[in-house]
Amino acid sequence: MLFNINSNKMFFFFILIFSTLISISSNSWIGCWIGLEINLLSFIPLISNSNNLLASEASLKYFLTQSIASINFLFSILLKLILMKNFEINNLFSLLINSSMLMKMGSTPFHFWFPNIIEGMSWLNCFILMTWQKITPMILLSYYLNKNFLILIMMLNTIIGAIGGINQTSLRKLLSFSSINNLGWMMSSILISESLWLLYFLMYSFLISIMCFTFYIMNIYFINQLFIFNMNLLLKFFIFINFLSLGGLPPFLGFFPKWIVINFMMMKKFYFITFIFIMMSLITLFYYIRIIYSCMLFNYLKLKWFKIFIKNNYFMSVMCISLISIMGMIFSTFFFI
């Protein structure tokens, strides 16, 4: 099983899901804040593990950063209620609310907690933090966004997400910087339309779920494990295809949402931003290809007694999901014919 069936964990897992639904369906700012708080308090028991010091440290760090963001959010809501009678867009308030949402999702000026916390988590928790926990802040951000501020932030996100991943040896940190990079693309998609954001988010979640599921099965946390273990070549091939798809290389599924975002940005004449986005995608592809190159070509003869045995049904599921990733471009070209 992907995680041990434990009634407490299942209880908190369902509360985590429902708290997001509370936030995004609420018709008042206070309701959104309550949803965020329930979300925070249900995710901490999922992270913490009394047998693992890193997990306990991660849960404490997560609690501190998220509570600071919540205080900031509540403060800005109360200020707005006290000082302003009607609901007009005010730069100061939009900056306050936007920055607290950015801190919630681990975006650039406040991204320092994100890779550190992910380093102490299991793969399932990493997956939840990189996908589900982004939904509420993103949707609350779209309610009250400051366009110019967001354009600057999304450029910073793509730059830091690309440069931060270059020196990483931990796969969890690598995926966390990749997540920061994709956050920039998600922000640009939410500026275009919410349905485009939903498409991008679903594609990204799909690709991240494959990576987390595969690494969980093989119990791999660092890059060197990829080429020390004597893995099935076909499985290696599928992992690397998913890496390239995550980086947004054209023949794969991950390029499709990025293609739409680039199209819209070119139509709106955001040439400089598009240029930065594409260049930073090239940097992420560079470090993905560097991993692929090392894993495919290095041959550790001394270490060939390490052998991974994967259950056949797991292997087949990874293969089927990866095939969807390969067939992605054929599927996506139908939309543009």
KEFIVO-228086 format. One line per field, with one value per residue (C-alpha): residue number from 1; residue in one letter; y, z, x. Coordinates in pm, 1 decimal. Layout:
! KEFIVO-228086
sedren c(NUM, ...)
baro c(A, ...)
py c(Y, ...)
pz c(Z, ...)
px c(X, ...)
//
This chain:
! KEFIVO-228086
sedren c(1, 2, 3, 4, 5, 6, 7, 8, 9, 10, 11, 12, 13, 14, 15, 16, 17, 18, 19, 20, 21, 22, 23, 24, 25, 26, 27, 28, 29, 30, 31, 32, 33, 34, 35, 36, 37, 38, 39, 40, 41, 42, 43, 44, 45, 46, 47, 48, 49, 50, 51, 52, 53, 54, 55, 56, 57, 58, 59, 60, 61, 62, 63, 64, 65, 66, 67, 68, 69, 70, 71, 72, 73, 74, 75, 76, 77, 78, 79, 80, 81, 82, 83, 84, 85, 86, 87, 88, 89, 90, 91, 92, 93, 94, 95, 96, 97, 98, 99, 100, 101, 102, 103, 104, 105, 106, 107, 108, 109, 110, 111, 112, 113, 114, 115, 116, 117, 118, 119, 120, 121, 122, 123, 124, 125, 126, 127, 128, 129, 130, 131, 132, 133, 134, 135, 136, 137, 138, 139, 140, 141, 142, 143, 144, 145, 146, 147, 148, 149, 150, 151, 152, 153, 154, 155, 156, 157, 158, 159, 160, 161, 162, 163, 164, 165, 166, 167, 168, 169, 170, 171, 172, 173, 174, 175, 176, 177, 178, 179, 180, 181, 182, 183, 184, 185, 186, 187, 188, 189, 190, 191, 192, 193, 194, 195, 196, 197, 198, 199, 200, 201, 202, 203, 204, 205, 206, 207, 208, 209, 210, 211, 212, 213, 214, 215, 216, 217, 218, 219, 220, 221, 222, 223, 224, 225, 226, 227, 228, 229, 230, 231, 232, 233, 234, 235, 236, 237, 238, 239, 240, 241, 242, 243, 244, 245, 246, 247, 248, 249, 250, 251, 252, 253, 254, 255, 256, 257, 258, 259, 260, 261, 262, 263, 264, 265, 266, 267, 268, 269, 270, 271, 272, 273, 274, 275, 276, 277, 278, 279, 280, 281, 282, 283, 284, 285, 286, 287, 288, 289, 290, 291, 292, 293, 294, 295, 296, 297, 298, 299, 300, 301, 302, 303, 304, 305, 306, 307, 308, 309, 310, 311, 312, 313, 314, 315, 316, 317, 318, 319, 320, 321, 322, 323, 324, 325, 326, 327, 328, 329, 330, 331, 332, 333, 334, 335, 336, 337)
baro c(M, L, F, N, I, N, S, N, K, M, F, F, F, F, I, L, I, F, S, T, L, I, S, I, S, S, N, S, W, I, G, C, W, I, G, L, E, I, N, L, L, S, F, I, P, L, I, S, N, S, N, N, L, L, A, S, E, A, S, L, K, Y, F, L, T, Q, S, I, A, S, I, N, F, L, F, S, I, L, L, K, L, I, L, M, K, N, F, E, I, N, N, L, F, S, L, L, I, N, S, S, M, L, M, K, M, G, S, T, P, F, H, F, W, F, P, N, I, I, E, G, M, S, W, L, N, C, F, I, L, M, T, W, Q, K, I, T, P, M, I, L, L, S, Y, Y, L, N, K, N, F, L, I, L, I, M, M, L, N, T, I, I, G, A, I, G, G, I, N, Q, T, S, L, R, K, L, L, S, F, S, S, I, N, N, L, G, W, M, M, S, S, I, L, I, S, E, S, L, W, L, L, Y, F, L, M, Y, S, F, L, I, S, I, M, C, F, T, F, Y, I, M, N, I, Y, F, I, N, Q, L, F, I, F, N, M, N, L, L, L, K, F, F, I, F, I, N, F, L, S, L, G, G, L, P, P, F, L, G, F, F, P, K, W, I, V, I, N, F, M, M, M, K, K, F, Y, F, I, T, F, I, F, I, M, M, S, L, I, T, L, F, Y, Y, I, R, I, I, Y, S, C, M, L, F, N, Y, L, K, L, K, W, F, K, I, F, I, K, N, N, Y, F, M, S, V, M, C, I, S, L, I, S, I, M, G, M, I, F, S, T, F, F, F, I)
py c(0.0, 360.9, 441.3, 237.6, 236.8, 405.7, 539.8, 859.5, 931.4, 865.3, 1099.1, 1383.1, 1310.6, 1357.7, 1674.9, 1803.0, 1752.4, 1905.4, 2208.4, 2300.6, 2273.2, 2494.1, 2762.5, 2770.8, 2761.2, 3020.4, 3354.3, 3552.1, 3612.5, 3483.7, 3158.1, 3126.5, 3183.5, 2918.2, 2669.1, 2745.8, 2693.9, 2357.4, 2261.7, 2348.4, 2158.7, 1847.8, 1835.6, 1850.8, 1506.6, 1361.3, 1489.8, 1424.4, 1090.7, 1024.1, 777.2, 1023.6, 1340.7, 1501.6, 1456.3, 1611.1, 1905.2, 1946.1, 1951.2, 2218.4, 2435.7, 2392.8, 2494.8, 2809.8, 2934.7, 2861.7, 3023.4, 3339.1, 3345.6, 3292.4, 3576.5, 3803.0, 3701.3, 3754.4, 4090.6, 4211.2, 4093.9, 4273.2, 4589.5, 4581.3, 4535.5, 4820.9, 5074.8, 5018.7, 5028.8, 4904.9, 4629.4, 4830.0, 4710.3, 4875.1, 4817.6, 4786.9, 4531.0, 4329.8, 4319.9, 4201.4, 3931.9, 3822.5, 3797.3, 3584.7, 3351.1, 3335.4, 3235.9, 2968.9, 2803.4, 2849.0, 3107.3, 3302.5, 3576.0, 3328.6, 3004.1, 2924.9, 2692.0, 2483.1, 2269.4, 2228.9, 2094.5, 1864.2, 1711.0, 1565.5, 1417.0, 1086.3, 1077.6, 1080.8, 1395.8, 1553.8, 1487.4, 1643.4, 1951.7, 2005.9, 1964.6, 1970.5, 2234.6, 2477.3, 2476.8, 2702.5, 2975.8, 2983.7, 3026.1, 3287.1, 3467.8, 3481.9, 3651.9, 3957.9, 3975.6, 4261.4, 4210.7, 4399.2, 4243.6, 3896.9, 3941.3, 4023.9, 3726.7, 3476.7, 3582.8, 3542.5, 3202.4, 3064.8, 3205.3, 3079.7, 2746.6, 2688.4, 2808.3, 2650.3, 2300.1, 2301.1, 2194.1, 1957.6, 1593.6, 1515.8, 1419.6, 1570.3, 1907.5, 1884.0, 1830.3, 2112.0, 2359.8, 2222.3, 2293.7, 2655.2, 2689.1, 2551.7, 2788.1, 3076.4, 2912.9, 2849.0, 3214.9, 3323.2, 3073.5, 3206.0, 3560.1, 3428.5, 3219.7, 2986.0, 2700.7, 2720.3, 2714.0, 2404.6, 2232.7, 2322.8, 2214.7, 1877.5, 1805.3, 1903.1, 1694.8, 1397.1, 1416.7, 1475.6, 1182.2, 949.3, 1067.7, 1037.8, 698.1, 558.7, 685.7, 557.7, 206.4, 197.4, 375.5, 626.9, 968.8, 1080.7, 1108.5, 873.3, 591.6, 612.1, 497.8, 279.6, 49.2, -203.0, -103.1, -239.4, -30.9, 9.6, 144.9, 390.0, 497.6, 567.5, 765.2, 985.1, 1037.7, 1166.9, 1392.6, 1544.0, 1578.7, 1762.5, 1995.2, 2069.6, 1914.8, 1937.7, 1576.0, 1501.8, 1578.0, 1840.4, 2073.5, 2103.5, 2343.6, 2542.7, 2576.7, 2726.3, 2968.1, 3079.2, 3128.6, 3354.9, 3550.7, 3613.2, 3732.4, 3976.8, 4091.8, 3980.9, 3900.3, 3958.1, 3746.2, 3467.2, 3479.2, 3441.5, 3156.6, 2963.0, 3021.8, 2902.0, 2592.3, 2520.6, 2535.8, 2288.5, 2060.7, 2092.7, 1947.9, 1678.4, 1573.1, 1574.8, 1318.8, 1110.6, 1120.1, 1003.0, 731.0, 588.1, 598.3, 544.8, 180.9, 103.2, -248.3, -273.4, -198.2, -442.8, -659.6, -394.8, -525.3, -380.5, -621.2, -448.3, -617.9, -676.1, -488.7, -174.5, -194.1, -229.9, 65.5, 291.2, 178.2, 248.5, 593.8, 679.1, 575.1, 841.8, 1091.3, 979.8, 986.4, 1336.6, 1530.6, 1326.3, 1399.0, 1771.3, 1837.0, 1759.1, 2074.4, 2294.4, 2146.7)
pz c(0.0, -63.0, 305.9, 608.8, 665.3, 997.0, 1107.6, 1251.4, 933.8, 720.0, 941.7, 903.1, 531.7, 477.8, 690.6, 472.6, 160.4, 307.9, 453.3, 101.0, -19.0, 274.6, 176.3, -196.0, -156.2, 122.6, 51.6, 317.2, 386.9, 742.7, 604.7, 377.4, 677.9, 884.7, 599.2, 581.8, 956.1, 949.2, 654.7, 848.2, 1161.3, 962.6, 759.4, 1060.5, 1202.1, 854.0, 840.6, 1195.7, 1286.4, 1638.2, 1505.1, 1258.1, 1384.1, 1037.5, 1002.1, 1345.5, 1258.6, 923.8, 1093.6, 1341.6, 1065.0, 856.8, 1150.5, 1219.7, 860.2, 789.1, 1113.0, 1030.3, 687.1, 851.9, 1099.7, 810.9, 618.7, 918.3, 995.4, 637.1, 639.3, 970.9, 850.3, 540.6, 743.8, 981.3, 736.5, 420.1, 384.2, 26.6, -153.9, -377.8, -500.6, -291.3, -364.3, -1.6, 91.0, -225.6, -154.5, 203.0, 104.3, -196.7, 6.9, 276.3, 3.2, -155.6, 180.5, 216.5, -111.7, -83.2, -358.1, -417.0, -165.5, 102.4, -54.9, 192.4, 408.4, 115.7, 19.0, 385.9, 489.3, 188.5, 277.1, 598.3, 444.2, 296.8, -75.7, -16.7, 198.1, -62.3, -323.6, -106.6, -29.4, -393.8, -534.3, -304.3, -65.0, -357.4, -449.4, -173.6, -184.3, -565.4, -577.5, -297.0, -488.1, -798.6, -600.9, -514.9, -725.5, -782.9, -1146.8, -1155.2, -828.5, -955.0, -1284.3, -1089.7, -854.2, -1134.8, -1307.0, -978.4, -926.7, -1259.4, -1210.4, -853.0, -925.5, -1216.2, -1052.3, -710.7, -853.3, -1027.1, -730.8, -564.5, -494.4, -313.9, -540.4, -299.1, -305.3, -682.5, -718.2, -470.8, -683.5, -990.4, -806.0, -739.8, -1110.0, -1210.9, -963.7, -1186.7, -1484.4, -1272.8, -1173.2, -1535.6, -1621.6, -1340.5, -1479.6, -1814.6, -1692.2, -1410.4, -1648.4, -1795.1, -1440.3, -1369.5, -1682.2, -1591.0, -1231.2, -1328.6, -1576.5, -1322.0, -1047.0, -1280.3, -1362.7, -1000.3, -887.8, -1128.3, -997.2, -628.1, -679.7, -866.4, -612.3, -328.3, -476.9, -524.7, -193.8, -368.0, -216.3, -373.6, -727.9, -671.3, -583.1, -938.4, -1081.4, -798.2, -814.3, -1093.1, -1220.6, -1510.9, -1816.1, -1927.1, -1584.6, -1597.5, -1941.6, -1816.3, -1514.4, -1743.6, -1986.2, -1693.0, -1588.2, -1938.0, -1943.3, -1608.6, -1755.9, -2049.6, -2344.5, -2660.1, -2753.7, -2405.3, -2214.6, -1982.1, -2277.2, -2365.2, -2084.2, -2116.7, -2488.5, -2422.1, -2161.1, -2405.7, -2677.6, -2458.1, -2331.9, -2688.4, -2778.5, -2486.4, -2604.9, -2286.5, -2491.0, -2220.1, -1960.2, -2216.8, -2298.7, -1928.2, -1884.7, -2181.2, -2079.7, -1725.2, -1860.0, -2051.3, -1725.9, -1555.8, -1859.2, -1834.3, -1485.1, -1565.9, -1869.5, -1656.6, -1422.9, -1719.4, -1875.7, -1554.4, -1486.4, -1835.3, -1899.6, -1561.8, -1487.0, -1125.6, -1162.8, -792.0, -687.4, -906.3, -611.5, -530.2, -704.8, -698.9, -714.4, -793.8, -785.0, -1136.4, -1092.0, -969.3, -1264.7, -1509.6, -1356.4, -1385.0, -1747.9, -1837.7, -1675.7, -1847.1, -2183.4, -2136.1, -2087.9, -2413.4, -2609.0, -2474.5, -2780.0, -3015.6, -2783.5, -2752.8, -3125.6, -3180.0, -2982.3, -3219.6, -3556.9)
px c(0.0, 102.3, 71.6, -20.6, -395.2, -429.4, -768.2, -615.8, -422.6, -729.9, -935.5, -684.1, -651.8, -1026.9, -1027.2, -739.9, -951.3, -1267.0, -1083.3, -970.2, -1329.6, -1442.3, -1189.9, -1260.4, -1639.9, -1656.4, -1825.8, -1636.3, -1268.4, -1308.9, -1450.4, -1143.9, -917.4, -1098.8, -1057.3, -684.9, -647.5, -826.3, -606.4, -290.6, -398.6, -495.3, -171.1, 64.8, -37.7, 14.1, 373.8, 486.9, 635.3, 766.2, 1024.9, 1171.5, 1341.4, 1347.1, 969.9, 906.5, 1130.3, 950.6, 610.6, 725.6, 875.8, 561.8, 341.9, 549.7, 562.3, 195.6, 79.2, 279.1, 111.5, -230.1, -169.6, -71.2, -385.2, -615.3, -450.0, -505.7, -871.4, -940.2, -765.8, -982.4, -1301.4, -1211.1, -1070.2, -1270.9, -1646.1, -1681.6, -1492.2, -1261.5, -924.0, -658.2, -289.3, -179.2, -443.8, -396.8, -20.8, -83.2, -331.5, -123.1, 197.0, 28.9, -103.4, 243.3, 388.2, 118.7, 213.7, 592.5, 636.5, 956.5, 1014.6, 896.4, 1018.2, 1300.0, 1088.0, 967.2, 1274.0, 1377.7, 1040.0, 1008.2, 1347.1, 1199.7, 885.0, 774.5, 693.5, 316.0, 342.2, 571.2, 305.7, 30.3, 242.9, 342.7, -8.8, -313.5, -175.7, -136.1, -506.6, -647.0, -378.8, -393.9, -771.5, -770.6, -493.5, -713.7, -994.6, -789.2, -477.2, -237.2, -138.6, 193.9, 311.8, 216.8, 405.2, 722.9, 666.9, 607.9, 929.7, 1120.0, 957.7, 1075.5, 1428.3, 1479.2, 1309.0, 1547.6, 1869.9, 1798.4, 1776.4, 2116.4, 2330.0, 2083.0, 2160.5, 1834.1, 1544.1, 1292.4, 1468.3, 1501.5, 1127.2, 1058.5, 1257.4, 1082.6, 756.2, 865.1, 949.0, 607.8, 442.4, 554.8, 382.1, 70.9, 52.6, 73.0, -203.1, -426.3, -378.4, -507.7, -802.7, -900.2, -982.2, -629.7, -490.7, -699.1, -564.2, -203.8, -251.7, -402.8, -122.1, 143.8, -21.3, -37.4, 334.9, 440.4, 224.4, 409.9, 748.5, 651.0, 484.2, 787.0, 1040.9, 822.4, 811.3, 1188.4, 1260.4, 1486.6, 1560.4, 1890.4, 2022.5, 2318.8, 2075.2, 1943.2, 2272.7, 2401.2, 2098.9, 2092.0, 1751.9, 1555.3, 1657.2, 1296.5, 1197.7, 1491.1, 1376.9, 1023.6, 1148.2, 1355.6, 1069.3, 864.7, 1153.5, 1163.6, 785.9, 801.7, 1064.5, 832.5, 1016.8, 798.2, 714.9, 578.0, 258.7, 416.8, 475.6, 105.8, -5.9, 317.6, 249.8, -95.0, 47.9, 321.6, 57.6, -154.6, 147.0, 264.0, -86.8, -75.7, 271.9, 454.7, 764.9, 1026.5, 841.2, 790.8, 1162.8, 1255.2, 1005.2, 1145.4, 1508.5, 1444.3, 1268.6, 1589.1, 1788.3, 1551.6, 1581.4, 1959.3, 1973.0, 1716.7, 1921.2, 2236.8, 2073.9, 1959.3, 2305.5, 2474.7, 2218.9, 2225.3, 2598.8, 2767.9, 2835.6, 2919.8, 3059.4, 3148.4, 2792.9, 2604.0, 2500.4, 2238.4, 1933.7, 1584.0, 1294.2, 967.9, 631.8, 506.5, 176.4, 362.8, 597.3, 307.2, 121.5, 431.4, 473.3, 108.7, 113.0, 443.0, 299.9, 31.7, 314.7, 481.0, 154.7, 90.8, 195.9, -21.5, -314.4, -229.9, -184.2, -555.9, -636.1, -437.9, -535.0)
//
